Amino acid sequence: MHRSPCERWGRPAGVALVAVLFAGACVAQDPPGVAVDSVEANLVFGVGDLTDAVPPNFGASPPPPPVSEGPAQTDGRGFPDEPARTFPSNSRSVIDRLPATRADRPSCPPAAREDFPEEQAGINVVSAPTEGISRWKREGTRTVVNPIDGSTSEIPVDGFERRTVSEVEVIEADAESGEPIILEYVTAQPDVTANRAVTVQTFRVRTNNPPQRVQQTELAGDSQRSAVRPDSGLQLVKIETFDARTGNLRGTFEPSPAISYLPLRVNPGESYTVAGFDARTGASLTHEATVVGRERVDACGDVIDGWRVRATQTYTGSISARRTYDYIVATQFGGVIISETIETTTEDGGSISMTTSLGQLTPDPLPEDDS
C-alpha cells in the first residue's frame, strides 16, 4: 500500500533518517576537527508556504519560504498547506550518537587491481534495495567568487558524507519468482552546493514496462533513441528539501511524468529525453541522457559494478539552472545510484566539479527512535 509523504515521515524510521542527514549536512561546511553543530531538538515539517526544490548539488537552490504559524491554510492556488508536524525531542539523541563526518576521517583503502565485483549489474532489477546509512566519499574542487573584488579561489571538496536509503516498499511482485515489479525507496543526503540543506528524493522502479525503442539515423551513423514511457525503469518521483538547522521543509518538486533515470531493461548506447512538470509550483526538469555502459565503483576496497548514464539536466522554476550529471546505477542492489559526477555553475558565479561515490558496500542500520 502506497503511503503519503506525511505518513512516511511520521514513522520512527523517518525521524532517524532526517536526523542522520542533519548530522551530515551540519558538518559539511565545518573545518576539520569541529564537532556536530547544535540542531533544534523539535524537528518541524510542513511550516509556511512551500517553494520548489531542485535535485541535490545542482549549484543553485530556490530561497527558503517564509515561516508562518497557525492552522493549515491554502497557498493562494487552491492547494492546502500541510499542518506543522513536530517530532519527539529525543530524536536529538540520534544526532549525538553520530560523529562528525569531517572530524573522524575514517580510512578508505583502495581496491586492489585484481579485485572484481562479487555480483554483476544485470539488465534489470531483481531485488529491493537494503535500508541503512552508508558513507560516501567526495572528490573534486569548487571555485568561489569573492563578492567584493570578483576574484576567484579554488578550494578542494573532499572528505565524507552520510546518505541513507529508507522506506523501501515492494508495491507489486511476481507471483512465481517473488522478484519486484514495482518498488519505491527514499534517499536522503546533504547538499554541498546549498547552504545547510538536506535533500530527500523518492525513487520508483518498474521492471516490466520497457521503453518503446525507435531506430533513427544521424550524420555519424545509426543511433538508438527511446520514447520513454512515464512508468518505465528507475524514475525520480519526488524531491523534498529540508533546512538542516530547523528541520523546516523548504520546498518540493513532484514532476509529471516522473523523470526516467535508467530505462529497464538496460540497453547500452541508447539516448532519451524526458521532461517533468510540477503543476503546484510551475517548475520543470528536463533530463537528456545516454546510457554509456558498464562501469565500476571502488567503495573503499569493495568493487561494485553498475551502469553509467551521462545526462544534462535543465531546471526552470524559481531559479533557472543547468548542469552535466553523470551517475552510475547498481541494478543488482535494487536500482540505487552508487556514484555521481557533477559539473555545474554555482549561485555565486563560481563552479563545482565533484564526484561523490559510495564508500561502504554494506550499510549500517538506521538508528532507532528512543521513544
C-alpha positions, 0 to 999 in steps of 0.5 A: 500500500502506497503511503503519503509523504506525511505518513512516511515521515511520521514513522520512527524510521523517518525521524532517524533518517532526517536526523542522520542527514542533519548530522551530515549536512551540519558538518559539511561546511565545518573545518576539520576537527569541529564537532556536530553543530547544535540542531533544534531538538523539535524537528518541524515539517510542513511550516509556511508556504512551500517553494520548489526544490531542485535535485541535490548539488545542482549549484543553485537552490530556490530561497527558503519560504517564509515561516508562518504559524497557525492552522493549515491554510491554502497557498493562494492556488487552491492547494492546502498547506500541510499542518506543522508536524513536530517530532519527539525531542529525543530524536536529538539523541540520534544526532549525538550518537553520530560523529562528525563526518569531517572530524573522524576521517575514517580510512578508505583503502583502495581496491586492489587491481585484481579485485572484481565485483562479487555480483554483476549489474544485470539488465534489470532489477531483481531485488529491493534495495537494503535500508541503512546509512552508508558513507560516501566519499567526495572528490573534486574542487569548487571555485568561489567568487569573492563578492567584493573584488570578483576574484576567484579561489579554488578550494578542494571538496573532499572528505565524507558524507552520510546518505541513507536509503529508507522506506523501501516498499515492494508495491507489486511482485511476481507471483512465481519468482517473488522478484519486484515489479514495482518498488519505491525507496527514499534517499536522503543526503546533504547538499554541498552546493546549498547552504545547510540543506538536506535533500530527500528524493523518492525513487520508483522502479518498474521492471516490466514496462520497457521503453518503446525503442525507435531506430533513427539515423544521424550524420555519424551513423545509426543511433538508438533513441527511446520514447520513454514511457512515464512508468518505465525503469528507475524514475525520480518521483519526488524531491523534498528539501529540508533546512538542516538547522530547523528541520523546516521543509523548504520546498518540493518538486513532484514532476509529471511524468516522473523523470526516467533515470535508467530505462529497464531493461538496460540497453547500452548506447541508447539516448532519451529525453524526458521532461517533468512538470510540477503543476503546484509550483510551475517548475520543470526538469528536463533530463537528456541522457545516454546510457554509456555502459558498464562501469565500476565503483571502488567503495573503499576496497569493495568493487561494485559494478553498475551502469553509467548514464551521462545526462544534462539536466535543465531546471526552470522554476524559481531559479533557472539552472543547468548542469552535466550529471553523470551517475552510475546505477547498481541494478543488482542492489535494487536500482540505487545510484552508487556514484555521481559526477557533477559539473555545474555553475554555482549561485555565486558565479563560481563552479563545482566539479565533484564526484561523490561515490559510495564508500561502504558496500554494506550499510549500517542500520538506521538508528532507532527512535528512543521513544 
